[in-house]
Amino acid sequence: MTGLRDIRLVVFVEAIRKTTDDTKRGLFLISPLVNMHALFACAFLVLSLSSGEALKCNFCVSKSDSCVPSTQTCPPYLNACASVLFISPPLGITRSCMSMSTCQTYQQMPNVAAICCSSDLCN
């Protein structure tokens, strides 16, 4: 095992020496520091593009047919805004973030009127 570790160390040292020699000869057109900054800039760009803005929905729950909503920021797994009105007694309305599949299930139910949408404050 010690011999294998020594071989790995020699290979590592030779790789560093080659990189240093190549840098001295100008084979790297950009310095390693600039390469590192470019790498961090690319990583930041990818992370910022992938995160996106969270969906915002109106939120309220009432035991009547109306309510005064506030704004709710949806977690990523809730991809729709929903307004669900329960028509038969007991009456009630819910406006909130919801998964699109759950909202569409409400649309299929009798005595329920549901609106499903996927833009900010559309409910």
C-alpha positions as CSV (number, residue, x, y, z in Angstrom):
1,M,0.0,0.0,0.0
2,T,2.8,2.4,0.8
3,G,4.3,1.9,-2.7
4,L,1.0,2.7,-4.3
5,R,0.7,5.9,-2.3
6,D,4.3,6.9,-3.3
7,I,3.4,6.3,-7.0
8,R,0.3,8.5,-6.6
9,L,2.4,11.2,-5.0
10,V,5.0,11.1,-7.7
11,V,2.3,11.3,-10.4
12,F,0.7,14.2,-8.6
13,V,3.9,16.1,-8.3
14,E,4.8,15.5,-11.9
15,A,1.3,16.8,-13.0
16,I,1.9,20.0,-10.9
17,R,5.4,20.4,-12.4
18,K,4.0,20.0,-16.0
19,T,1.3,22.5,-15.3
20,T,3.8,25.0,-13.9
21,D,6.2,24.4,-16.9
22,D,3.4,24.9,-19.4
23,T,2.3,28.1,-17.7
24,K,5.9,29.4,-17.8
25,R,6.0,28.6,-21.6
26,G,2.7,30.4,-22.2
27,L,0.7,27.4,-23.2
28,F,-2.1,28.6,-21.0
29,L,-3.3,31.8,-22.7
30,I,-5.2,32.8,-19.6
31,S,-3.9,32.7,-16.1
32,P,-5.3,30.1,-13.7
33,L,-6.7,32.9,-11.5
34,V,-8.8,34.2,-14.5
35,N,-9.8,30.6,-15.2
36,M,-11.1,30.3,-11.7
37,H,-13.0,33.5,-11.9
38,A,-14.6,32.4,-15.1
39,L,-15.6,29.1,-13.5
40,F,-17.2,30.8,-10.6
41,A,-19.0,33.2,-12.9
42,C,-20.4,30.4,-15.0
43,A,-21.5,28.5,-11.9
44,F,-23.3,31.5,-10.5
45,L,-25.0,32.1,-13.9
46,V,-26.2,28.5,-14.1
47,L,-27.5,28.6,-10.5
48,S,-29.3,31.9,-10.9
49,L,-30.9,30.8,-14.2
50,S,-32.1,27.5,-12.8
51,S,-33.6,28.9,-9.6
52,G,-36.2,31.2,-11.3
53,E,-38.8,33.3,-9.6
54,A,-41.3,31.6,-7.3
55,L,-45.0,31.7,-8.3
56,K,-47.1,34.1,-6.2
57,C,-50.8,33.4,-5.6
58,N,-53.6,35.0,-3.7
59,F,-54.3,33.3,-0.4
60,C,-57.4,33.1,1.7
61,V,-59.8,30.6,3.2
62,S,-63.4,31.5,4.1
63,K,-66.6,29.8,5.1
64,S,-68.6,32.1,2.8
65,D,-68.4,32.7,-0.9
66,S,-65.9,35.6,-0.6
67,C,-62.7,36.4,1.2
68,V,-60.0,39.1,1.3
69,P,-56.8,37.6,0.0
70,S,-53.2,38.1,0.9
71,T,-50.2,37.2,-1.2
72,Q,-48.6,33.7,-0.8
73,T,-45.2,32.7,-2.3
74,C,-45.5,29.1,-3.6
75,P,-42.9,26.4,-2.9
76,P,-41.5,24.8,-6.1
77,Y,-43.7,21.7,-5.9
78,L,-46.9,23.8,-6.0
79,N,-47.0,24.9,-9.6
80,A,-50.5,26.5,-9.8
81,C,-52.7,29.1,-8.3
82,A,-56.2,27.9,-7.5
83,S,-59.6,29.4,-6.6
84,V,-61.8,26.6,-5.3
85,L,-65.5,27.5,-4.5
86,F,-67.5,24.9,-2.6
87,I,-71.1,25.5,-3.9
88,S,-73.2,23.1,-1.8
89,P,-73.4,23.7,2.0
90,P,-71.2,24.2,3.7
91,L,-70.2,27.0,1.4
92,G,-66.5,28.0,1.3
93,I,-63.8,29.4,-0.8
94,T,-60.1,28.7,-0.9
95,R,-57.5,30.6,-2.9
96,S,-54.0,29.3,-2.6
97,C,-51.0,27.7,-4.2
98,M,-51.8,24.1,-5.3
99,S,-50.4,21.5,-7.6
100,M,-52.0,21.7,-11.0
101,S,-53.1,18.0,-10.7
102,T,-54.8,18.6,-7.4
103,C,-56.6,21.7,-8.8
104,Q,-57.7,19.7,-11.9
105,T,-59.1,17.1,-9.5
106,Y,-61.2,19.7,-7.9
107,Q,-62.5,20.8,-11.3
108,Q,-63.9,17.3,-11.8
109,M,-65.8,17.2,-8.5
110,P,-69.6,17.9,-8.3
111,N,-70.7,21.0,-6.4
112,V,-67.2,22.5,-6.7
113,A,-66.1,25.3,-9.1
114,A,-62.3,25.5,-9.4
115,I,-60.1,27.8,-11.5
116,C,-56.5,26.7,-12.1
117,C,-53.8,29.0,-13.5
118,S,-50.1,29.3,-13.5
119,S,-49.2,33.0,-13.5
120,D,-48.6,35.4,-10.6
121,L,-51.8,36.4,-8.7
122,C,-54.1,34.9,-11.3
123,N,-56.5,33.4,-8.8
